[in-house]
Amino acid sequence: MKEIFISIIILLCAIPAGYLLKNLTKEELKPGKKYFKIIWVVSLTFAVISFILPINLIMKQTLIFSLSFISIVSFISWKS
């Protein structure tokens, strides 16, 4: 239970990380918006697919939280 709580806190850190990335790289975001959209779609798709994969629980949680972190950061950067 403690690991899930820590993972959720780290996942919530994706929100300020996305805004930090958006604010620090404003010039690079305009030509890279399509790439952030692609990264968002791919990471969200793989996060959903990983629910179905028959892998052990620790690996599944790590995969889902990592891909969710990436999708949150790229979504915030894409929607700037």
C-alpha positions in Angstrom: 0.0 0.0 0.0 2.9 2.3 0.8 4.3 1.8 -2.7 1.1 2.8 -4.4 0.8 6.0 -2.2 4.4 7.0 -3.2 3.6 6.2 -6.9 0.6 8.4 -6.8 2.6 11.3 -5.2 5.2 10.9 -8.0 2.5 10.8 -10.6 1.0 14.0 -9.2 4.5 15.6 -9.7 4.0 15.2 -13.4 1.6 18.2 -13.4 4.2 20.8 -12.2 6.9 19.0 -14.4 4.7 19.5 -17.4 4.1 23.2 -16.7 7.8 23.7 -16.0 8.7 22.1 -19.3 6.1 24.3 -21.0 7.4 27.5 -19.5 11.1 26.7 -20.0 10.9 25.6 -23.6 8.3 27.9 -25.2 10.3 28.4 -28.5 10.8 24.6 -29.0 7.2 23.7 -28.2 5.7 25.3 -31.3 7.4 23.0 -33.8 7.3 20.1 -31.5 3.6 20.1 -30.7 2.8 17.2 -33.1 5.5 15.1 -31.4 4.0 15.8 -27.9 0.7 14.7 -29.2 2.2 11.5 -30.6 4.0 10.8 -27.4 0.8 11.4 -25.4 -1.3 9.0 -27.6 1.4 6.3 -27.6 2.1 6.4 -23.9 -1.6 6.5 -23.0 -2.3 3.6 -25.4 0.5 1.5 -23.9 -0.7 2.3 -20.3 -4.1 1.0 -21.2 -2.7 -2.1 -22.9 -0.5 -2.8 -19.9 -3.7 -3.5 -17.9 -4.3 -6.5 -20.2 -0.7 -7.8 -20.3 -0.1 -10.9 -18.2 2.9 -9.7 -16.3 3.6 -9.6 -12.6 2.0 -6.9 -10.5 5.2 -4.9 -9.6 6.2 -4.7 -13.3 2.6 -3.8 -14.3 2.4 -1.0 -11.7 5.7 0.4 -12.7 4.8 0.4 -16.4 1.4 2.0 -15.9 2.7 4.8 -13.6 5.7 5.5 -15.8 3.6 5.7 -18.9 1.0 7.8 -17.1 3.7 10.2 -15.9 4.9 10.6 -19.5 1.4 11.1 -20.9 0.6 13.8 -18.3 3.7 15.8 -19.0 3.3 15.5 -22.7 -0.4 16.4 -22.5 0.3 19.6 -20.6 3.1 20.5 -22.9 1.0 19.7 -26.0 -2.0 21.8 -24.8 0.1 24.9 -24.3 
